[in-house]
Amino acid sequence: MDDKRPPVPDVVTTLAAQQDMREAYLGGAPGLFVSGAVWAVAGLVCLWRSPQTAVWALYAGGVLIHPLSVLLTRLLGRSGRHASGNPLGMLAFATTIWMILMLFLAYGIALWRIELFFPAMLFIIGGRYLTFATLFGGKVFWVCGAVLAAAGYGLATQHAAPAAGAFAGSVIEIVFGGIVLAAMRGTRGTARVSA
């Protein structure tokens, strides 16, 4: 009997692609720091203005996360750009599109019950971080995603004030940024991805 199973993916290529992503983006730590800062700004806007204004602050700040993360990554001595042939780049792009689509759902939730907006966003961002475990090859992103989702669930069930959700997102992301940065300290791989 002829074996018609597809070939096993090249594990070495996957590992090299992950190494390239870790190298280029410092394991994702700068993105966590910048995103955490955006959550903090949204929390402050929530306290000083209104929860509705904080929704727009989070969205506007979210647009700036990638360019500011790349800038911070470069200031920290990494390129902020993965190899052009890296297949994980498309996964990063696809999860960004998924996240943008989910923002419409979160906005609808905000119109319905504003206190559920930030918990919903914690679920959305937590879900996106689960894919970062594949992008960067780090199990820490499974934990980060789970903690964000658990925070969202806890805040929603406790009917917490909207600002609490924003500040929870900030603290969680900044703490995990520190964990990732500490793990990346001194690592500088040589693996590159071919086209």
Buried (B, 14 or more C-beta within 10 A) or exposed (E): EEEEEEEEEEEEBBEBBBBBBBBBBBBBBBBBBBBBBBBBBBBBBBBEEEBBEBBBBBBEBBEBBBEBBBBBBBEBEBBBBBBEEBEBBEBBEEBEEEBEEBBEEBBEBBEEEBBBBBBBBBBBBBBBBBBBBBBBBBEBBEBBBEBBBBBBBBBBEEEBBBBBBBBBBBBBBBBBBBBBBEBBEEEEEEBBBEE
